[in-house]
Amino acid sequence: MSNLISTTDSQITEEIAQAGQPVLLYFWADWCGPCRLVSPSVEAIANEYSDQLKVLKLEVDPNPEAVKTYQVEGVPALRLIQNGDIQWSHEGAITKDKLKGNIDQHL
């Protein structure tokens, strides 16, 4: 079972508010080649860090409000939210090791 949670514009605020821990937002698109490369790493992070981190997945096309709120300009995009603030932001492909390194700096 995956700890990666799909969410939408209408659910994201509540998902973050109820998390009680840092939240990693993963913005992706069906048509995005680099997203297919990054998705397995994000899913692995969701499972490995499940006791320290909530990981939410948002498809960009049907969720324009979240895209606007988190200033997503390209996909894949990652935002690490802690106490309501963006602690780390990344756009484009990223290796699992680099992703873990950035998350570890903020946990």
FILOSE-824304 format. One record per residue: residue number from 1; x, y, z of N, C-alpha, C in turn. Coordinates in steps of 0.2 Angstrom, whole numbers, plus 5000, padded with zeros to 4 digits. Layout:
REM residues N
NODE    nr    n.X    n.Y    n.Z   ca.X   ca.Y   ca.Z    c.X    c.Y    c.Z
NODE   NUM      X      Y      Z      X      Y      Z      X      Y      Z
...
END
This chain:
REM residues 107
NODE    nr    n.X    n.Y    n.Z   ca.X   ca.Y   ca.Z    c.X    c.Y    c.Z
NODE     1   5004   4994   5000   5000   5000   5000   5004   5006   5000
NODE     2   5002   5011   4996   5006   5017   4996   5004   5022   5001
NODE     3   5008   5026   5003   5007   5032   5008   5006   5038   5004
NODE     4   5007   5038   4997   5006   5044   4993   4999   5045   4992
NODE     5   4996   5051   4994   4989   5053   4994   4988   5058   4988
NODE     6   4983   5055   4984   4981   5060   4978   4976   5065   4982
NODE     7   4976   5071   4980   4972   5076   4982   4970   5081   4977
NODE     8   4966   5086   4978   4963   5091   4974   4963   5098   4977
NODE     9   4961   5103   4972   4961   5110   4975   4956   5110   4981
NODE    10   4951   5107   4981   4946   5107   4986   4948   5104   4992
NODE    11   4953   5099   4992   4955   5095   4998   4961   5098   5001
NODE    12   4966   5101   4997   4973   5102   4999   4973   5106   5005
NODE    13   4970   5111   5006   4970   5115   5012   4969   5111   5019
NODE    14   4964   5107   5018   4962   5103   5024   4967   5097   5025
NODE    15   4970   5094   5020   4975   5089   5020   4981   5092   5024
NODE    16   4983   5098   5022   4989   5101   5025   4988   5103   5032
NODE    17   4982   5106   5034   4980   5108   5040   4980   5102   5045
NODE    18   4977   5096   5043   4976   5090   5047   4983   5086   5047
NODE    19   4988   5088   5044   4994   5083   5043   4997   5082   5050
NODE    20   4998   5087   5054   5002   5087   5060   5009   5085   5059
NODE    21   5011   5086   5053   5019   5085   5052   5020   5088   5045
NODE    22   5026   5089   5043   5028   5092   5037   5024   5089   5031
NODE    23   5023   5092   5026   5019   5090   5020   5024   5091   5013
NODE    24   5025   5086   5010   5028   5086   5003   5023   5086   4998
NODE    25   5022   5092   4994   5017   5092   4988   5021   5090   4982
NODE    26   5018   5085   4978   5021   5083   4972   5016   5085   4966
NODE    27   5018   5090   4962   5014   5092   4957   5016   5088   4950
NODE    28   5011   5085   4947   5013   5081   4941   5008   5082   4935
NODE    29   5009   5079   4930   5005   5079   4924   5005   5072   4920
NODE    30   5000   5070   4917   5000   5064   4913   5004   5064   4907
NODE    31   5005   5070   4904   5009   5071   4898   5016   5073   4899
NODE    32   5018   5073   4906   5025   5075   4908   5030   5069   4908
NODE    33   5034   5068   4903   5039   5063   4904   5044   5063   4910
NODE    34   5047   5069   4912   5050   5069   4918   5046   5067   4924
NODE    35   5040   5068   4924   5036   5066   4930   5036   5058   4931
NODE    36   5036   5055   4925   5036   5047   4925   5043   5045   4928
NODE    37   5048   5049   4927   5055   5047   4930   5055   5048   4938
NODE    38   5051   5054   4940   5051   5056   4947   5046   5052   4951
NODE    39   5041   5050   4948   5035   5047   4952   5037   5041   4957
NODE    40   5041   5037   4954   5044   5031   4959   5048   5033   4965
NODE    41   5052   5039   4964   5055   5041   4969   5051   5044   4975
NODE    42   5046   5048   4972   5041   5052   4977   5037   5046   4981
NODE    43   5035   5041   4977   5031   5036   4980   5036   5032   4986
NODE    44   5042   5031   4984   5047   5028   4989   5048   5032   4995
NODE    45   5048   5039   4994   5049   5044   4999   5043   5044   5004
NODE    46   5037   5043   5001   5031   5043   5004   5030   5037   5009
NODE    47   5033   5031   5007   5033   5025   5011   5039   5025   5016
NODE    48   5045   5028   5014   5050   5028   5019   5050   5033   5024
NODE    49   5046   5038   5023   5046   5044   5028   5039   5044   5031
NODE    50   5035   5039   5030   5028   5039   5032   5027   5042   5039
NODE    51   5031   5040   5044   5031   5042   5051   5033   5050   5052
NODE    52   5036   5053   5047   5039   5060   5048   5036   5065   5043
NODE    53   5032   5062   5038   5031   5067   5032   5024   5064   5029
NODE    54   5020   5069   5027   5014   5067   5023   5015   5069   5016
NODE    55   5014   5065   5011   5016   5066   5004   5009   5066   5000
NODE    56   5008   5072   4997   5002   5073   4993   5004   5074   4986
NODE    57   5000   5071   4982   5001   5071   4974   4995   5075   4971
NODE    58   4997   5080   4967   4992   5084   4963   4993   5084   4956
NODE    59   4988   5082   4952   4989   5083   4945   4987   5090   4943
NODE    60   4992   5093   4939   4991   5101   4938   4985   5103   4934
NODE    61   4984   5099   4929   4978   5102   4924   4971   5103   4928
NODE    62   4969   5098   4932   4963   5099   4935   4963   5103   4942
NODE    63   4969   5105   4944   4969   5108   4950   4973   5115   4949
NODE    64   4970   5120   4946   4974   5126   4944   4974   5131   4950
NODE    65   4970   5130   4955   4971   5134   4961   4977   5132   4965
NODE    66   4978   5126   4966   4984   5124   4970   4991   5126   4966
NODE    67   4990   5125   4959   4996   5127   4955   4997   5134   4956
NODE    68   4992   5139   4956   4993   5146   4957   4996   5147   4964
NODE    69   4993   5144   4969   4994   5146   4976   5002   5144   4978
NODE    70   5004   5138   4975   5011   5136   4976   5016   5138   4971
NODE    71   5014   5142   4966   5018   5145   4961   5021   5140   4957
NODE    72   5018   5135   4955   5021   5130   4950   5021   5132   4943
NODE    73   5027   5132   4941   5028   5135   4934   5030   5129   4929
NODE    74   5032   5124   4932   5034   5118   4928   5033   5111   4932
NODE    75   5032   5106   4928   5032   5099   4932   5037   5095   4929
NODE    76   5039   5090   4934   5037   5089   4940   5039   5095   4945
NODE    77   5035   5096   4950   5037   5101   4955   5036   5099   4962
NODE    78   5040   5101   4966   5039   5098   4973   5040   5104   4978
NODE    79   5035   5104   4983   5035   5109   4988   5035   5106   4995
NODE    80   5040   5108   4999   5040   5105   5006   5037   5110   5011
NODE    81   5031   5109   5014   5027   5114   5018   5028   5112   5025
NODE    82   5030   5117   5029   5031   5115   5037   5028   5121   5040
NODE    83   5023   5120   5045   5020   5126   5048   5017   5131   5044
NODE    84   5014   5129   5038   5011   5133   5033   5015   5137   5029
NODE    85   5022   5136   5029   5027   5139   5025   5030   5134   5020
NODE    86   5032   5137   5014   5036   5133   5010   5043   5133   5012
NODE    87   5046   5127   5014   5053   5127   5017   5058   5125   5011
NODE    88   5055   5122   5006   5060   5119   5001   5055   5119   4994
NODE    89   5058   5121   4989   5055   5120   4982   5059   5118   4977
NODE    90   5056   5114   4972   5060   5111   4967   5056   5110   4961
NODE    91   5058   5112   4955   5055   5110   4949   5059   5107   4944
NODE    92   5057   5102   4941   5061   5098   4936   5062   5091   4939
NODE    93   5066   5087   4935   5067   5080   4937   5073   5081   4943
NODE    94   5072   5076   4947   5077   5075   4953   5078   5068   4955
NODE    95   5084   5066   4957   5085   5059   4959   5083   5058   4966
NODE    96   5082   5052   4967   5079   5050   4974   5084   5052   4979
NODE    97   5090   5051   4978   5095   5053   4983   5095   5061   4985
NODE    98   5095   5065   4979   5094   5072   4980   5088   5074   4984
NODE    99   5083   5071   4982   5076   5072   4985   5077   5071   4993
NODE   100   5079   5065   4994   5080   5063   5001   5085   5068   5005
NODE   101   5090   5070   5002   5095   5075   5005   5091   5081   5007
NODE   102   5087   5084   5002   5084   5090   5003   5078   5089   5009
NODE   103   5075   5084   5009   5070   5083   5014   5073   5082   5021
NODE   104   5079   5078   5021   5082   5077   5027   5085   5084   5031
NODE   105   5086   5089   5026   5089   5095   5029   5083   5099   5033
NODE   106   5077   5097   5031   5071   5101   5034   5067   5097   5039
NODE   107   5069   5091   5040   5065   5087   5045   5069   5087   5052
END
